[in-house]
């Protein structure tokens, strides 16, 4: 079973095995009823869902090339807590929409 680490000190959740096992897979992330899981090597960091005050759509611009510049916009979702903002970097707009709907905080 993977090892879990809470990204918000002092807010650790007990026994996340079942929640992780049943969590919805969205690209490299997992969305459970108790936590949002972010991969970290062979372990997982998590943010307790109850501490997320807002989930909002964002984006990042990827630029490449020297002679011919290529710019591509990729979807992100910012998960806002009282202390920090965590960004989920996604590849598909449908994944961003699913995160917003799952967390019940669609803008």
DRENLO-182341 format. One line per field, with one value per residue: residue in one letter; x, z, y of N, C-alpha, C, O, CB in turn. Coordinates in steps of 0.1 Angstrom, whole numbers. Glycine has a CB too. Layout:
code: (a|...);
n.xx: (X|...);
n.zz: (Z|...);
n.yy: (Y|...);
ca.xx: (X|...);
ca.zz: (Z|...);
ca.yy: (Y|...);
c.xx: (X|...);
c.zz: (Z|...);
c.yy: (Y|...);
o.xx: (X|...);
o.zz: (Z|...);
o.yy: (Y|...);
cb.xx: (X|...);
cb.zz: (Z|...);
cb.yy: (Y|...);
END
This chain:
code: (x|x|x|x|x|x|x|x|x|x|x|x|x|x|x|x|x|x|x|x|x|x|x|x|x|x|x|x|x|x|x|x|x|x|x|x|x|x|x|x|x|x|x|x|x|x|x|x|x|x|x|x|x|x|x|x|x|x|x|x|x|x|x|x|x|x|x|x|x|x|x|x|x|x|x|x|x|x|x|x|x|x|x|x|x|x|x|x|x|x|x|x|x|x|x|x|x|x|x|x|x|x|x|x|x|x|x);
n.xx: (8|5|24|12|12|3|-3|-9|3|-5|-31|-36|-52|-67|-61|-63|-65|-88|-103|-84|-82|-108|-109|-115|-98|-80|-62|-29|-37|-57|-90|-106|-133|-125|-100|-78|-54|-20|6|38|66|69|51|23|11|-14|-44|-67|-102|-121|-108|-104|-113|-120|-123|-109|-109|-80|-50|-21|5|24|53|74|102|123|127|101|77|58|28|9|-20|-27|-50|-55|-62|-68|-66|-78|-69|-72|-46|-28|-24|-29|-19|-33|-19|-31|-38|-61|-90|-115|-108|-102|-127|-140|-127|-136|-164|-165|-155|-175|-175|-180|-172);
n.zz: (0|-7|7|26|28|44|30|45|74|106|100|94|82|94|84|52|33|22|11|-8|-25|-36|-49|-75|-106|-122|-147|-135|-109|-80|-69|-39|-15|9|5|-18|-39|-47|-68|-56|-64|-53|-34|-20|-18|0|2|25|17|31|39|17|5|-19|-53|-83|-118|-138|-158|-177|-198|-223|-239|-268|-290|-312|-338|-349|-329|-306|-288|-263|-245|-214|-192|-157|-123|-94|-61|-33|0|35|41|19|-17|-40|-70|-96|-123|-154|-184|-201|-208|-200|-178|-159|-157|-145|-120|-108|-107|-91|-67|-61|-63|-85|-107);
n.yy: (-12|23|51|78|114|143|175|197|207|192|184|158|128|99|65|61|42|29|50|59|37|36|60|84|83|108|117|120|123|116|116|114|108|118|130|147|134|136|126|116|104|71|74|92|125|144|164|172|171|185|208|223|253|265|257|265|273|275|283|274|285|270|275|270|265|284|296|294|302|283|283|269|264|250|233|241|235|253|246|260|266|276|284|279|277|251|237|218|205|198|180|178|196|184|169|190|200|178|177|201|196|173|182|199|226|244|270);
ca.xx: (0|13|25|5|17|-6|4|-12|7|-14|-44|-35|-64|-64|-64|-68|-64|-100|-106|-75|-86|-121|-108|-116|-85|-81|-48|-20|-42|-68|-100|-114|-143|-118|-88|-73|-41|-11|17|52|74|62|42|13|7|-28|-50|-81|-112|-128|-100|-104|-124|-124|-116|-112|-102|-68|-44|-7|9|36|59|86|106|130|123|87|72|45|22|-2|-26|-31|-58|-51|-72|-62|-73|-74|-72|-69|-32|-21|-31|-22|-23|-33|-15|-38|-36|-73|-101|-125|-102|-104|-142|-144|-123|-145|-177|-163|-154|-188|-173|-179|-172);
ca.zz: (0|-8|19|24|36|43|27|55|87|117|96|89|83|98|75|39|23|15|3|-20|-33|-43|-55|-90|-113|-132|-151|-125|-96|-75|-61|-30|-7|20|1|-31|-38|-56|-67|-52|-65|-50|-23|-23|-9|-1|7|29|10|40|41|4|5|-32|-65|-95|-131|-141|-170|-179|-212|-226|-251|-272|-303|-314|-351|-349|-315|-304|-275|-260|-232|-207|-181|-144|-113|-82|-49|-23|15|43|42|7|-29|-47|-84|-103|-137|-162|-199|-208|-202|-194|-165|-151|-154|-136|-107|-103|-104|-80|-55|-59|-63|-99|-107);
ca.yy: (0|35|59|91|125|154|187|207|201|191|181|145|120|85|54|66|31|26|62|59|26|40|74|86|87|119|118|115|126|108|123|106|115|124|137|148|127|141|117|120|92|59|78|102|136|146|176|168|178|194|220|231|263|269|251|274|270|283|277|277|286|263|280|263|269|296|302|294|300|276|285|260|267|238|236|239|238|258|242|270|263|288|287|278|273|240|237|205|207|188|180|178|204|176|166|201|201|167|181|211|190|164|190|206|241|248|285);
c.xx: (9|14|19|11|8|2|1|-8|-4|-28|-45|-48|-59|-68|-71|-68|-76|-104|-97|-79|-99|-120|-109|-102|-88|-66|-39|-26|-54|-77|-109|-125|-136|-107|-86|-58|-33|2|30|61|66|52|32|11|-8|-32|-64|-91|-119|-121|-99|-116|-129|-116|-119|-103|-90|-62|-29|-4|23|41|72|89|114|126|108|82|59|41|10|-7|-31|-40|-52|-63|-65|-71|-68|-78|-70|-55|-24|-30|-22|-28|-22|-30|-21|-35|-49|-83|-112|-120|-104|-119|-146|-139|-132|-159|-176|-162|-166|-186|-170|-180|-184);
c.zz: (0|6|16|33|33|40|36|69|98|113|90|91|86|87|62|29|15|6|-10|-30|-42|-50|-70|-95|-123|-135|-140|-111|-92|-66|-53|-23|4|16|-14|-31|-50|-56|-64|-52|-63|-39|-28|-13|-10|6|12|22|18|42|28|4|-9|-42|-77|-107|-133|-154|-169|-194|-213|-239|-255|-286|-303|-327|-352|-335|-315|-289|-274|-246|-226|-195|-167|-135|-100|-70|-38|-9|22|43|29|-5|-36|-61|-90|-118|-145|-177|-206|-201|-195|-180|-155|-147|-144|-122|-101|-99|-92|-67|-52|-57|-77|-99|-115);
c.yy: (12|42|73|102|137|167|199|202|202|187|167|137|106|75|58|55|29|38|62|49|29|53|73|90|97|122|113|116|116|117|114|114|123|133|138|144|132|131|123|108|80|62|88|113|138|159|171|177|188|207|228|240|267|262|260|270|280|278|281|277|279|269|272|268|282|303|304|291|293|279|276|263|253|241|233|240|242|253|251|265|276|293|287|275|262|239|223|209|195|190|182|187|196|171|177|203|190|171|191|205|181|171|198|221|246|264|290);
o.xx: (19|5|21|15|5|13|7|-16|-11|-37|-53|-55|-49|-79|-83|-71|-76|-109|-102|-79|-99|-130|-104|-96|-96|-59|-41|-19|-59|-72|-117|-125|-141|-104|-91|-50|-37|7|33|63|55|44|32|11|-14|-26|-72|-90|-123|-127|-94|-128|-140|-104|-131|-92|-92|-68|-25|-11|32|34|79|82|111|123|104|83|50|48|1|1|-38|-37|-44|-73|-56|-83|-57|-90|-66|-52|-15|-42|-10|-40|-11|-39|-18|-29|-49|-84|-117|-129|-108|-122|-154|-146|-136|-164|-185|-168|-167|-194|-160|-189|-186);
o.zz: (6|14|5|45|22|46|35|74|99|122|81|101|80|80|61|17|3|-5|-20|-42|-53|-56|-77|-90|-132|-128|-137|-102|-101|-58|-58|-25|8|23|-21|-23|-61|-45|-67|-42|-70|-35|-40|-1|-20|15|4|22|14|46|28|5|-10|-41|-80|-105|-129|-160|-162|-202|-206|-249|-246|-293|-294|-327|-356|-330|-322|-280|-283|-237|-233|-188|-166|-139|-95|-70|-33|-7|16|44|28|-3|-38|-63|-89|-124|-143|-181|-217|-188|-185|-171|-143|-135|-135|-112|-89|-89|-84|-57|-41|-51|-79|-93|-117);
o.yy: (13|40|78|99|141|169|209|194|212|187|164|139|101|78|58|57|28|36|65|51|25|57|64|99|96|129|101|111|109|124|107|126|133|143|129|149|132|129|135|101|78|53|92|110|134|164|166|189|199|217|240|236|271|259|262|266|292|269|290|270|282|268|268|275|291|315|315|280|296|277|276|264|246|251|223|246|234|256|251|261|286|305|295|273|264|240|216|214|183|200|188|187|200|170|175|205|193|167|189|209|181|166|205|228|252|269|302);
cb.xx: (-10|8|41|-10|32|-14|0|-27|20|-14|-49|-24|-72|-70|-73|-60|-60|-112|-104|-61|-89|-132|-95|-127|-79|-88|-44|-7|-48|-63|-109|-105|-153|-113|-76|-74|-42|-6|18|52|86|71|50|-1|15|-36|-51|-82|-123|-130|-86|-105|-119|-123|-120|-109|-112|-57|-50|2|10|34|62|83|95|145|129|81|71|47|18|2|-38|-19|-71|-39|-82|-60|-70|-82|-63|-74|-25|-11|-33|-25|-14|-46|0|-53|-30|-79|-107|-128|-87|-99|-150|-137|-108|-147|-182|-151|-141|-194|-161|-189|-160);
cb.zz: (12|-18|22|27|32|57|13|54|92|124|85|96|70|111|83|34|30|25|11|-15|-25|-33|-50|-93|-119|-127|-154|-126|-96|-66|-70|-20|-2|30|8|-38|-38|-54|-81|-38|-55|-46|-11|-25|-13|6|-3|45|4|54|45|-8|12|-34|-67|-91|-143|-129|-183|-171|-216|-227|-250|-273|-313|-313|-362|-360|-308|-306|-273|-262|-233|-203|-182|-139|-110|-82|-45|-26|20|57|51|8|-39|-39|-93|-101|-139|-159|-203|-209|-213|-203|-165|-158|-167|-141|-108|-114|-116|-82|-55|-46|-54|-109|-113);
cb.yy: (0|44|60|89|129|156|191|212|209|204|191|137|121|81|44|77|19|23|75|58|13|39|80|96|74|132|133|121|140|95|132|99|105|114|131|163|112|155|110|127|92|48|84|95|150|134|188|170|168|188|216|221|275|285|236|288|271|283|282|267|301|248|295|248|269|294|294|283|314|261|300|246|277|230|228|248|225|273|227|283|251|286|277|267|285|227|247|197|208|189|167|164|213|163|162|214|200|154|186|222|182|155|198|201|244|242|291);
END
